[in-house]
Amino acid sequence: MSKVEFDPAKKTRLLRFLHVHSHHDRVADPEHDLSTLSEAPQVFSDLLGLMHALDEGHYKGLVASIQQQ
């Protein structure tokens, strides 16, 4: 991510969210602040923005697959 050109604040938010919520088989570990889950909609929006910026073909494929449902 350090080499990716994208909004630094959004990259930080994405990395923090992923580190907190992806290293265990559950989210409710005591050392994790569950309030960060409230950031999920913004994090997902940032992730889609990152995908769009870095891999437009992948992004368009994802959008097309969602629209087909």
mmCIF file as gemmi writes it, N, C-alpha and C atoms, coordinates in Angstrom:
data_model
loop_
_atom_site.group_PDB
_atom_site.id
_atom_site.type_symbol
_atom_site.label_atom_id
_atom_site.label_alt_id
_atom_site.label_comp_id
_atom_site.label_asym_id
_atom_site.label_entity_id
_atom_site.label_seq_id
_atom_site.pdbx_PDB_ins_code
_atom_site.Cartn_x
_atom_site.Cartn_y
_atom_site.Cartn_z
_atom_site.occupancy
_atom_site.B_iso_or_equiv
_atom_site.pdbx_formal_charge
_atom_site.auth_seq_id
_atom_site.auth_asym_id
_atom_site.pdbx_PDB_model_num
ATOM 1 N N . MET Axp A 1 ? 0.816 -1.195 0 1 0 ? 1 A 1
ATOM 2 C CA . MET Axp A 1 ? 0 0 0 1 0 ? 1 A 1
ATOM 3 C C . MET Axp A 1 ? 0.857 1.255 0 1 0 ? 1 A 1
ATOM 4 N N . SER Axp A 2 ? 2.081 1.162 0.489 1 0 ? 2 A 1
ATOM 5 C CA . SER Axp A 2 ? 2.916 2.358 0.534 1 0 ? 2 A 1
ATOM 6 C C . SER Axp A 2 ? 3.228 2.885 -0.866 1 0 ? 2 A 1
ATOM 7 N N . LYS Axp A 3 ? 3.194 2.018 -1.868 1 0 ? 3 A 1
ATOM 8 C CA . LYS Axp A 3 ? 3.493 2.431 -3.236 1 0 ? 3 A 1
ATOM 9 C C . LYS Axp A 3 ? 2.257 2.81 -4.033 1 0 ? 3 A 1
ATOM 10 N N . VAL Axp A 4 ? 1.088 2.608 -3.442 1 0 ? 4 A 1
ATOM 11 C CA . VAL Axp A 4 ? -0.175 2.895 -4.12 1 0 ? 4 A 1
ATOM 12 C C . VAL Axp A 4 ? -0.495 4.376 -4.015 1 0 ? 4 A 1
ATOM 13 N N . GLU Axp A 5 ? -0.761 4.996 -5.156 1 0 ? 5 A 1
ATOM 14 C CA . GLU Axp A 5 ? -1.168 6.398 -5.152 1 0 ? 5 A 1
ATOM 15 C C . GLU Axp A 5 ? -2.672 6.468 -4.956 1 0 ? 5 A 1
ATOM 16 N N . PHE Axp A 6 ? -3.063 6.868 -3.764 1 0 ? 6 A 1
ATOM 17 C CA . PHE Axp A 6 ? -4.468 6.971 -3.389 1 0 ? 6 A 1
ATOM 18 C C . PHE Axp A 6 ? -4.513 7.848 -2.146 1 0 ? 6 A 1
ATOM 19 N N . ASP Axp A 7 ? -5.638 8.407 -1.857 1 0 ? 7 A 1
ATOM 20 C CA . ASP Axp A 7 ? -5.797 9.291 -0.708 1 0 ? 7 A 1
ATOM 21 C C . ASP Axp A 7 ? -5.193 8.65 0.551 1 0 ? 7 A 1
ATOM 22 N N . PRO Axp A 8 ? -4.188 9.287 1.167 1 0 ? 8 A 1
ATOM 23 C CA . PRO Axp A 8 ? -3.521 8.7 2.336 1 0 ? 8 A 1
ATOM 24 C C . PRO Axp A 8 ? -4.46 8.419 3.511 1 0 ? 8 A 1
ATOM 25 N N . ALA Axp A 9 ? -5.404 9.299 3.758 1 0 ? 9 A 1
ATOM 26 C CA . ALA Axp A 9 ? -6.345 9.079 4.863 1 0 ? 9 A 1
ATOM 27 C C . ALA Axp A 9 ? -7.212 7.856 4.605 1 0 ? 9 A 1
ATOM 28 N N . LYS Axp A 10 ? -7.632 7.675 3.355 1 0 ? 10 A 1
ATOM 29 C CA . LYS Axp A 10 ? -8.447 6.511 3.01 1 0 ? 10 A 1
ATOM 30 C C . LYS Axp A 10 ? -7.631 5.228 3.118 1 0 ? 10 A 1
ATOM 31 N N . LYS Axp A 11 ? -6.38 5.26 2.691 1 0 ? 11 A 1
ATOM 32 C CA . LYS Axp A 11 ? -5.523 4.08 2.826 1 0 ? 11 A 1
ATOM 33 C C . LYS Axp A 11 ? -5.34 3.717 4.296 1 0 ? 11 A 1
ATOM 34 N N . THR Axp A 12 ? -5.138 4.72 5.133 1 0 ? 12 A 1
ATOM 35 C CA . THR Axp A 12 ? -4.971 4.47 6.568 1 0 ? 12 A 1
ATOM 36 C C . THR Axp A 12 ? -6.233 3.854 7.154 1 0 ? 12 A 1
ATOM 37 N N . ARG Axp A 13 ? -7.398 4.393 6.779 1 0 ? 13 A 1
ATOM 38 C CA . ARG Axp A 13 ? -8.665 3.859 7.289 1 0 ? 13 A 1
ATOM 39 C C . ARG Axp A 13 ? -8.845 2.408 6.846 1 0 ? 13 A 1
ATOM 40 N N . LEU Axp A 14 ? -8.562 2.121 5.588 1 0 ? 14 A 1
ATOM 41 C CA . LEU Axp A 14 ? -8.677 0.755 5.075 1 0 ? 14 A 1
ATOM 42 C C . LEU Axp A 14 ? -7.749 -0.201 5.823 1 0 ? 14 A 1
ATOM 43 N N . LEU Axp A 15 ? -6.5 0.176 5.956 1 0 ? 15 A 1
ATOM 44 C CA . LEU Axp A 15 ? -5.533 -0.697 6.623 1 0 ? 15 A 1
ATOM 45 C C . LEU Axp A 15 ? -5.896 -0.934 8.081 1 0 ? 15 A 1
ATOM 46 N N . ARG Axp A 16 ? -6.29 0.117 8.783 1 0 ? 16 A 1
ATOM 47 C CA . ARG Axp A 16 ? -6.671 -0.036 10.192 1 0 ? 16 A 1
ATOM 48 C C . ARG Axp A 16 ? -7.856 -0.978 10.324 1 0 ? 16 A 1
ATOM 49 N N . PHE Axp A 17 ? -8.863 -0.783 9.495 1 0 ? 17 A 1
ATOM 50 C CA . PHE Axp A 17 ? -10.058 -1.621 9.543 1 0 ? 17 A 1
ATOM 51 C C . PHE Axp A 17 ? -9.695 -3.079 9.266 1 0 ? 17 A 1
ATOM 52 N N . LEU Axp A 18 ? -8.898 -3.306 8.237 1 0 ? 18 A 1
ATOM 53 C CA . LEU Axp A 18 ? -8.518 -4.672 7.884 1 0 ? 18 A 1
ATOM 54 C C . LEU Axp A 18 ? -7.668 -5.323 8.968 1 0 ? 18 A 1
ATOM 55 N N . HIS Axp A 19 ? -6.746 -4.589 9.537 1 0 ? 19 A 1
ATOM 56 C CA . HIS Axp A 19 ? -5.921 -5.159 10.602 1 0 ? 19 A 1
ATOM 57 C C . HIS Axp A 19 ? -6.761 -5.524 11.822 1 0 ? 19 A 1
ATOM 58 N N . VAL Axp A 20 ? -7.694 -4.682 12.168 1 0 ? 20 A 1
ATOM 59 C CA . VAL Axp A 20 ? -8.526 -4.936 13.347 1 0 ? 20 A 1
ATOM 60 C C . VAL Axp A 20 ? -9.474 -6.106 13.122 1 0 ? 20 A 1
ATOM 61 N N . HIS Axp A 21 ? -10.034 -6.217 11.916 1 0 ? 21 A 1
ATOM 62 C CA . HIS Axp A 21 ? -11.121 -7.168 11.702 1 0 ? 21 A 1
ATOM 63 C C . HIS Axp A 21 ? -10.772 -8.382 10.853 1 0 ? 21 A 1
ATOM 64 N N . SER Axp A 22 ? -9.515 -8.574 10.51 1 0 ? 22 A 1
ATOM 65 C CA . SER Axp A 22 ? -9.233 -9.712 9.638 1 0 ? 22 A 1
ATOM 66 C C . SER Axp A 22 ? -8.223 -10.702 10.193 1 0 ? 22 A 1
ATOM 67 N N . HIS Axp A 23 ? -7.739 -10.499 11.389 1 0 ? 23 A 1
ATOM 68 C CA . HIS Axp A 23 ? -6.692 -11.383 11.888 1 0 ? 23 A 1
ATOM 69 C C . HIS Axp A 23 ? -7.182 -12.449 12.855 1 0 ? 23 A 1
ATOM 70 N N . HIS Axp A 24 ? -8.457 -12.549 13.057 1 0 ? 24 A 1
ATOM 71 C CA . HIS Axp A 24 ? -9.008 -13.558 13.958 1 0 ? 24 A 1
ATOM 72 C C . HIS Axp A 24 ? -10.261 -14.146 13.334 1 0 ? 24 A 1
ATOM 73 N N . ASP Axp A 25 ? -10.707 -15.245 13.898 1 0 ? 25 A 1
ATOM 74 C CA . ASP Axp A 25 ? -11.917 -15.872 13.38 1 0 ? 25 A 1
ATOM 75 C C . ASP Axp A 25 ? -13.182 -15.221 13.911 1 0 ? 25 A 1
ATOM 76 N N . ARG Axp A 26 ? -13.024 -14.173 14.716 1 0 ? 26 A 1
ATOM 77 C CA . ARG Axp A 26 ? -14.175 -13.426 15.23 1 0 ? 26 A 1
ATOM 78 C C . ARG Axp A 26 ? -13.757 -11.981 15.467 1 0 ? 26 A 1
ATOM 79 N N . VAL Axp A 27 ? -14.729 -11.093 15.522 1 0 ? 27 A 1
ATOM 80 C CA . VAL Axp A 27 ? -14.451 -9.663 15.669 1 0 ? 27 A 1
ATOM 81 C C . VAL Axp A 27 ? -14.407 -9.253 17.133 1 0 ? 27 A 1
ATOM 82 N N . ALA Axp A 28 ? -15.04 -9.992 18.008 1 0 ? 28 A 1
ATOM 83 C CA . ALA Axp A 28 ? -15.285 -9.541 19.374 1 0 ? 28 A 1
ATOM 84 C C . ALA Axp A 28 ? -14.136 -9.743 20.35 1 0 ? 28 A 1
ATOM 85 N N . ASP Axp A 29 ? -12.903 -9.731 19.906 1 0 ? 29 A 1
ATOM 86 C CA . ASP Axp A 29 ? -11.793 -9.824 20.842 1 0 ? 29 A 1
ATOM 87 C C . ASP Axp A 29 ? -11.776 -8.575 21.722 1 0 ? 29 A 1
ATOM 88 N N . PRO Axp A 30 ? -11.52 -8.729 22.998 1 0 ? 30 A 1
ATOM 89 C CA . PRO Axp A 30 ? -11.596 -7.586 23.92 1 0 ? 30 A 1
ATOM 90 C C . PRO Axp A 30 ? -10.705 -6.42 23.546 1 0 ? 30 A 1
ATOM 91 N N . GLU Axp A 31 ? -9.548 -6.672 22.956 1 0 ? 31 A 1
ATOM 92 C CA . GLU Axp A 31 ? -8.651 -5.567 22.651 1 0 ? 31 A 1
ATOM 93 C C . GLU Axp A 31 ? -9.083 -4.776 21.423 1 0 ? 31 A 1
ATOM 94 N N . HIS Axp A 32 ? -10.126 -5.207 20.76 1 0 ? 32 A 1
ATOM 95 C CA . HIS Axp A 32 ? -10.607 -4.507 19.576 1 0 ? 32 A 1
ATOM 96 C C . HIS Axp A 32 ? -11.805 -3.632 19.922 1 0 ? 32 A 1
ATOM 97 N N . ASP Axp A 33 ? -11.816 -2.46 19.383 1 0 ? 33 A 1
ATOM 98 C CA . ASP Axp A 33 ? -12.906 -1.523 19.604 1 0 ? 33 A 1
ATOM 99 C C . ASP Axp A 33 ? -13.984 -1.783 18.552 1 0 ? 33 A 1
ATOM 100 N N . LEU Axp A 34 ? -15.101 -2.344 18.968 1 0 ? 34 A 1
ATOM 101 C CA . LEU Axp A 34 ? -16.158 -2.688 18.022 1 0 ? 34 A 1
ATOM 102 C C . LEU Axp A 34 ? -16.796 -1.461 17.384 1 0 ? 34 A 1
ATOM 103 N N . SER Axp A 35 ? -16.546 -0.291 17.934 1 0 ? 35 A 1
ATOM 104 C CA . SER Axp A 35 ? -17.109 0.908 17.325 1 0 ? 35 A 1
ATOM 105 C C . SER Axp A 35 ? -16.535 1.151 15.934 1 0 ? 35 A 1
ATOM 106 N N . THR Axp A 36 ? -15.381 0.546 15.643 1 0 ? 36 A 1
ATOM 107 C CA . THR Axp A 36 ? -14.823 0.712 14.303 1 0 ? 36 A 1
ATOM 108 C C . THR Axp A 36 ? -15.717 0.064 13.248 1 0 ? 36 A 1
ATOM 109 N N . LEU Axp A 37 ? -16.594 -0.859 13.669 1 0 ? 37 A 1
ATOM 110 C CA . LEU Axp A 37 ? -17.52 -1.44 12.706 1 0 ? 37 A 1
ATOM 111 C C . LEU Axp A 37 ? -18.456 -0.383 12.138 1 0 ? 37 A 1
ATOM 112 N N . SER Axp A 38 ? -18.669 0.681 12.869 1 0 ? 38 A 1
ATOM 113 C CA . SER Axp A 38 ? -19.52 1.754 12.354 1 0 ? 38 A 1
ATOM 114 C C . SER Axp A 38 ? -18.866 2.429 11.152 1 0 ? 38 A 1
ATOM 115 N N . GLU Axp A 39 ? -17.569 2.228 10.992 1 0 ? 39 A 1
ATOM 116 C CA . GLU Axp A 39 ? -16.85 2.775 9.844 1 0 ? 39 A 1
ATOM 117 C C . GLU Axp A 39 ? -17.032 1.923 8.591 1 0 ? 39 A 1
ATOM 118 N N . ALA Axp A 40 ? -17.615 0.754 8.721 1 0 ? 40 A 1
ATOM 119 C CA . ALA Axp A 40 ? -17.681 -0.195 7.604 1 0 ? 40 A 1
ATOM 120 C C . ALA Axp A 40 ? -18.226 0.415 6.315 1 0 ? 40 A 1
ATOM 121 N N . PRO Axp A 41 ? -19.338 1.142 6.321 1 0 ? 41 A 1
ATOM 122 C CA . PRO Axp A 41 ? -19.821 1.711 5.055 1 0 ? 41 A 1
ATOM 123 C C . PRO Axp A 41 ? -18.798 2.623 4.381 1 0 ? 41 A 1
ATOM 124 N N . GLN Axp A 42 ? -18.125 3.475 5.154 1 0 ? 42 A 1
ATOM 125 C CA . GLN Axp A 42 ? -17.119 4.358 4.568 1 0 ? 42 A 1
ATOM 126 C C . GLN Axp A 42 ? -15.905 3.573 4.087 1 0 ? 42 A 1
ATOM 127 N N . VAL Axp A 43 ? -15.52 2.554 4.856 1 0 ? 43 A 1
ATOM 128 C CA . VAL Axp A 43 ? -14.379 1.718 4.474 1 0 ? 43 A 1
ATOM 129 C C . VAL Axp A 43 ? -14.674 1.008 3.156 1 0 ? 43 A 1
ATOM 130 N N . PHE Axp A 44 ? -15.873 0.467 3.019 1 0 ? 44 A 1
ATOM 131 C CA . PHE Axp A 44 ? -16.22 -0.221 1.777 1 0 ? 44 A 1
ATOM 132 C C . PHE Axp A 44 ? -16.273 0.747 0.604 1 0 ? 44 A 1
ATOM 133 N N . SER Axp A 45 ? -16.739 1.957 0.855 1 0 ? 45 A 1
ATOM 134 C CA . SER Axp A 45 ? -16.736 2.979 -0.185 1 0 ? 45 A 1
ATOM 135 C C . SER Axp A 45 ? -15.304 3.317 -0.599 1 0 ? 45 A 1
ATOM 136 N N . ASP Axp A 46 ? -14.423 3.45 0.388 1 0 ? 46 A 1
ATOM 137 C CA . ASP Axp A 46 ? -13.01 3.713 0.098 1 0 ? 46 A 1
ATOM 138 C C . ASP Axp A 46 ? -12.393 2.557 -0.683 1 0 ? 46 A 1
ATOM 139 N N . LEU Axp A 47 ? -12.734 1.339 -0.302 1 0 ? 47 A 1
ATOM 140 C CA . LEU Axp A 47 ? -12.2 0.163 -0.985 1 0 ? 47 A 1
ATOM 141 C C . LEU Axp A 47 ? -12.637 0.129 -2.447 1 0 ? 47 A 1
ATOM 142 N N . LEU Axp A 48 ? -13.898 0.426 -2.691 1 0 ? 48 A 1
ATOM 143 C CA . LEU Axp A 48 ? -14.375 0.471 -4.074 1 0 ? 48 A 1
ATOM 144 C C . LEU Axp A 48 ? -13.681 1.59 -4.849 1 0 ? 48 A 1
ATOM 145 N N . GLY Axp A 49 ? -13.443 2.713 -4.2 1 0 ? 49 A 1
ATOM 146 C CA . GLY Axp A 49 ? -12.711 3.798 -4.845 1 0 ? 49 A 1
ATOM 147 C C . GLY Axp A 49 ? -11.292 3.391 -5.186 1 0 ? 49 A 1
ATOM 148 N N . LEU Axp A 50 ? -10.659 2.668 -4.291 1 0 ? 50 A 1
ATOM 149 C CA . LEU Axp A 50 ? -9.307 2.176 -4.534 1 0 ? 50 A 1
ATOM 150 C C . LEU Axp A 50 ? -9.3 1.182 -5.697 1 0 ? 50 A 1
ATOM 151 N N . MET Axp A 51 ? -10.259 0.276 -5.704 1 0 ? 51 A 1
ATOM 152 C CA . MET Axp A 51 ? -10.369 -0.687 -6.812 1 0 ? 51 A 1
ATOM 153 C C . MET Axp A 51 ? -10.563 0.041 -8.138 1 0 ? 51 A 1
ATOM 154 N N . HIS Axp A 52 ? -11.435 1.026 -8.129 1 0 ? 52 A 1
ATOM 155 C CA . HIS Axp A 52 ? -11.72 1.778 -9.35 1 0 ? 52 A 1
ATOM 156 C C . HIS Axp A 52 ? -10.465 2.486 -9.854 1 0 ? 52 A 1
ATOM 157 N N . ALA Axp A 53 ? -9.689 3.04 -8.929 1 0 ? 53 A 1
ATOM 158 C CA . ALA Axp A 53 ? -8.474 3.777 -9.301 1 0 ? 53 A 1
ATOM 159 C C . ALA Axp A 53 ? -7.37 2.85 -9.804 1 0 ? 53 A 1
ATOM 160 N N . LEU Axp A 54 ? -7.258 1.673 -9.2 1 0 ? 54 A 1
ATOM 161 C CA . LEU Axp A 54 ? -6.133 0.792 -9.514 1 0 ? 54 A 1
ATOM 162 C C . LEU Axp A 54 ? -6.437 -0.278 -10.548 1 0 ? 54 A 1
ATOM 163 N N . ASP Axp A 55 ? -7.689 -0.698 -10.617 1 0 ? 55 A 1
ATOM 164 C CA . ASP Axp A 55 ? -8.044 -1.81 -11.506 1 0 ? 55 A 1
ATOM 165 C C . ASP Axp A 55 ? -9.475 -1.619 -12.004 1 0 ? 55 A 1
ATOM 166 N N . GLU Axp A 56 ? -9.607 -0.708 -12.954 1 0 ? 56 A 1
ATOM 167 C CA . GLU Axp A 56 ? -10.939 -0.336 -13.429 1 0 ? 56 A 1
ATOM 168 C C . GLU Axp A 56 ? -11.69 -1.529 -14.011 1 0 ? 56 A 1
ATOM 169 N N . GLY Axp A 57 ? -10.979 -2.446 -14.674 1 0 ? 57 A 1
ATOM 170 C CA . GLY Axp A 57 ? -11.623 -3.637 -15.226 1 0 ? 57 A 1
ATOM 171 C C . GLY Axp A 57 ? -12.243 -4.503 -14.141 1 0 ? 57 A 1
ATOM 172 N N . HIS Axp A 58 ? -11.518 -4.683 -13.055 1 0 ? 58 A 1
ATOM 173 C CA . HIS Axp A 58 ? -12.026 -5.463 -11.915 1 0 ? 58 A 1
ATOM 174 C C . HIS Axp A 58 ? -13.25 -4.762 -11.319 1 0 ? 58 A 1
ATOM 175 N N . TYR Axp A 59 ? -13.14 -3.46 -11.149 1 0 ? 59 A 1
ATOM 176 C CA . TYR Axp A 59 ? -14.239 -2.669 -10.6 1 0 ? 59 A 1
ATOM 177 C C . TYR Axp A 59 ? -15.489 -2.785 -11.477 1 0 ? 59 A 1
ATOM 178 N N . LYS Axp A 60 ? -15.31 -2.626 -12.785 1 0 ? 60 A 1
ATOM 179 C CA . LYS Axp A 60 ? -16.458 -2.704 -13.697 1 0 ? 60 A 1
ATOM 180 C C . LYS Axp A 60 ? -17.078 -4.099 -13.679 1 0 ? 60 A 1
ATOM 181 N N . GLY Axp A 61 ? -16.233 -5.136 -13.583 1 0 ? 61 A 1
ATOM 182 C CA . GLY Axp A 61 ? -16.754 -6.503 -13.485 1 0 ? 61 A 1
ATOM 183 C C . GLY Axp A 61 ? -17.574 -6.701 -12.226 1 0 ? 61 A 1
ATOM 184 N N . LEU Axp A 62 ? -17.108 -6.143 -11.122 1 0 ? 62 A 1
ATOM 185 C CA . LEU Axp A 62 ? -17.843 -6.242 -9.859 1 0 ? 62 A 1
ATOM 186 C C . LEU Axp A 62 ? -19.188 -5.541 -9.964 1 0 ? 62 A 1
ATOM 187 N N . VAL Axp A 63 ? -19.194 -4.337 -10.502 1 0 ? 63 A 1
ATOM 188 C CA . VAL Axp A 63 ? -20.431 -3.58 -10.673 1 0 ? 63 A 1
ATOM 189 C C . VAL Axp A 63 ? -21.399 -4.338 -11.585 1 0 ? 63 A 1
ATOM 190 N N . ALA Axp A 64 ? -20.889 -4.887 -12.682 1 0 ? 64 A 1
ATOM 191 C CA . ALA Axp A 64 ? -21.743 -5.642 -13.604 1 0 ? 64 A 1
ATOM 192 C C . ALA Axp A 64 ? -22.335 -6.868 -12.919 1 0 ? 64 A 1
ATOM 193 N N . SER Axp A 65 ? -21.551 -7.558 -12.095 1 0 ? 65 A 1
ATOM 194 C CA . SER Axp A 65 ? -22.064 -8.757 -11.434 1 0 ? 65 A 1
ATOM 195 C C . SER Axp A 65 ? -23.159 -8.395 -10.423 1 0 ? 65 A 1
ATOM 196 N N . ILE Axp A 66 ? -23.025 -7.25 -9.79 1 0 ? 66 A 1
ATOM 197 C CA . ILE Axp A 66 ? -24.037 -6.805 -8.828 1 0 ? 66 A 1
ATOM 198 C C . ILE Axp A 66 ? -25.308 -6.395 -9.552 1 0 ? 66 A 1
ATOM 199 N N . GLN Axp A 67 ? -25.17 -5.733 -10.682 1 0 ? 67 A 1
ATOM 200 C CA . GLN Axp A 67 ? -26.332 -5.27 -11.432 1 0 ? 67 A 1
ATOM 201 C C . GLN Axp A 67 ? -27.128 -6.431 -12.016 1 0 ? 67 A 1
ATOM 202 N N . GLN Axp A 68 ? -26.487 -7.563 -12.234 1 0 ? 68 A 1
ATOM 203 C CA . GLN Axp A 68 ? -27.159 -8.74 -12.809 1 0 ? 68 A 1
ATOM 204 C C . GLN Axp A 68 ? -28.035 -9.43 -11.777 1 0 ? 68 A 1
ATOM 205 N N . GLN Axp A 69 ? -27.81 -9.16 -10.515 1 0 ? 69 A 1
ATOM 206 C CA . GLN Axp A 69 ? -28.556 -9.867 -9.463 1 0 ? 69 A 1
ATOM 207 C C . GLN Axp A 69 ? -29.886 -9.269 -9.218 1 0 ? 69 A 1
